[in-house]
């Protein structure tokens, strides 16, 4: 009788322990999804600002059609990208196109003085900062989650219930790791 009680206590403890681990895995997976949705919100804001920025500068930059077309193309690819890796690559291309655009803007002092342009540029800069913060938060959540599903004993339940590793939002291109020089003076 005493052995049966000990066995029941052990089974109950293991069940509660397993439930606790499973719930923590679900919580971490949901944090990763939430962090990704925060990136998505900021990327959508960025994508929405770009057409307004291009319309504002079209009249000034008649000789820079290629630059504007490259931004439009990169934006289109970024909007349609699926998954973390593809989205990161497309956003890297868009960042490079915007960096080239900012260099070209230097040749147009009237544009740099335009209030609409300055307002849009400020919003875009603010959005870029929010994207950077959101990426960091997302990668932190992915790190916590991936650690949990790889460490014993939670890796046993993670494998049983098919909790898969999440992908980091990483910068792949060395050029993109360089901080772009933006100057409006």
Buried (B, 14 or more C-beta within 10 A) or exposed (E): EEEEEEEEEEEEEEEEEBEEBBEBBEEBBEBBBEBBEBBEEBBEBBBEBBEBBBEBBEEBBEEBEEBBEBBBEBBBBBBEBEEBBEBBBBBBBBBBBBBBBBBBBBEBEEBBEBEEBBEBBEBBEEBBEBBEEBBEBBBEBBEBBBEBBEEEEBBEBBEEEEBEEBBBBEBEEEEBEEEBEBEBE
